[in-house]
Amino acid sequence: PSDKLAVVVAYGPRAKPSFAQVRPPKSKGGVAQVEPFAGTKARKAAVADAKSAAAPGKAPTVLGPAEIASARRKDLKRAGEEEDGAPQKRQKQPMPGSRPATAGSNLSLAPILRQGLRAKDSASLDKSLVVKDRELMDTSVSELSGSEAFDLLQECAKRLLERPMEGQVYCSWIQRVLLRHCTFICSQPALREALRPLHDATAMRCASYRGLVRLRGRLQALVSVG
C-alpha cells in the first residue's frame, strides 16, 4: 500500500542536516505528505549524549610540594590554637634526686653549691646533694675551685656520718670531688689531716661489709627455704 511507502529526505547544512519523511499522496492529484522524521529527535538526543560524554570533565586538582607544605602548616596552626584554647594539663613533678628535664645541656649545680657553702645554708645544700645523676655531679664539681671542693667534701662527710642510710649518694659526691681535686687536697697537709674523720668512717663501713654480706646470704637462704 501507498501509506507504507516513504522516502527520507535530508536538508539543511551538511554538518547538521535535518531529516524529513515524505509519503506519496493518498489519491491521484493529491499533495505529498511531508512529516518530520521520527528518528530525528532520538538521533539528536543520542548525538548530544555522545558529545557530553566525550567532553572532558573538570580536571582534578593536583597539589604540589608547596601546596602540601602550606596545608600542613595550616593544620599545625589550627591544632596549636585548639591546644591553647584547651585547659592546660598539670605538669608532672620530677621525683626527688632525679635528673632535671634540661639535663643533657650545660647544666650545673655549681652556683647553688657555691652559694650554699658561702652562706652555710644546710637546706640549700641538702636539696642539691640529693641529685643522683653522675654526669651532673661531675660537671658541678669540676666548676668548683679547690677550696670550695674541699668544703663540699667536708659537708658530704658530715652528712655521711649523720645519715648512713643515704650514704650511697654522698659517697658518689665524695668520689667526684676526689677525682677532680685530689691533687689540690694532697698538696695541702692540713687538708689531708682534716680528712681523718672521713677515713675512719669509710674504714668502719668497709670493715662491716663482709659481716653484712654474710648476714644477707643467711637471710636469703632462710627465705628460700621457708
Salt bridges, closest charged atoms under 4 A:
GLU35 OE1 - ARG23 NE 3.93
ASP75 OD1 - ARG78 NH1 3.03
ASP126 OD1 - ARG159 NE 2.56
ASP126 OD2 - ARG163 NH2 3.62
ASP133 OD1 - ARG99 NE 3.43
GLU135 OE1 - ARG99 NH2 3.21
ASP138 OD1 - ARG176 NH1 3.89
ASP138 OD2 - ARG180 NH2 2.47
GLU148 OE2 - ARG114 NE 3.14
GLU148 OE2 - ARG118 NH2 3.37
GLU155 OE1 - LYS158 NZ 3.51
GLU155 OE1 - ARG159 NH1 2.65
ASP200 OD1 - HIS199 ND1 3.62
